[in-house]
Amino acid sequence: MPTLKKHFKKSLAFIVISTLLPAQIILAATDLSAQENYLKARVKSLEQNTDHSAHMAPVEKGQEFHGVFYGFLPCENCNGIKATLSLKQNNLYLLVTQPAKESSKEFYEKGKYTWDEEKHNVILTPRNDASIKQYFIKDEGTLIQLNNDGTPMQADKASSYTLRRSDSAKTREVHIH
């Protein structure tokens, strides 16, 4: 008889715990989703009543124009030059060039760039004593290198001096023909 009582108590305890445990999980999940819904509603309510335009700094057009541009430029002493131009948000740039020769090293040029809204040009000013480079912005995904004085290249050469933004070029591979 005492063994039967112990077994009955264990079974009863198991039944009570197994019925209460899912109820606690359901209550906890319901409580958590209610809290999330309340927080979302509160944030939405606060966002509707807030005007951020008074304290937002205006963004220069030149700082909106950034990205990584790739191209294959002509070269007099080699088969061409692979170029990668990275325009960063803080008006800094990195230009990496590499002649298309066997085991040729990369050349790095760092500096600042400015935006000329009237001419639609990006002007690269290097940190070292290298010459200033200018690119005409054909569209948001295409830059065309200009002569040192800022004038366009001859019409037949202009297409050879084009850099395309990485997201519009679809690939970084350059084929030499």
Buried (B, 14 or more C-beta within 10 A) or exposed (E): EEEEEEEEEEEEEEEEEEEEEEEEEEEEEEEEEEEEEEEEEEEEEEEEEEEEEEEEEEEEEBEEBBBBBBBBBEEEEEEBBBBBBBBBEEBBBBBBBBBBEEEEEEEEBBBBBBBBEEEEBBBBBBEEEEEEBBBBBEEEBBBBBBEEEBEEBEEEEBEBBBBBBBEEBEEEEBEEE
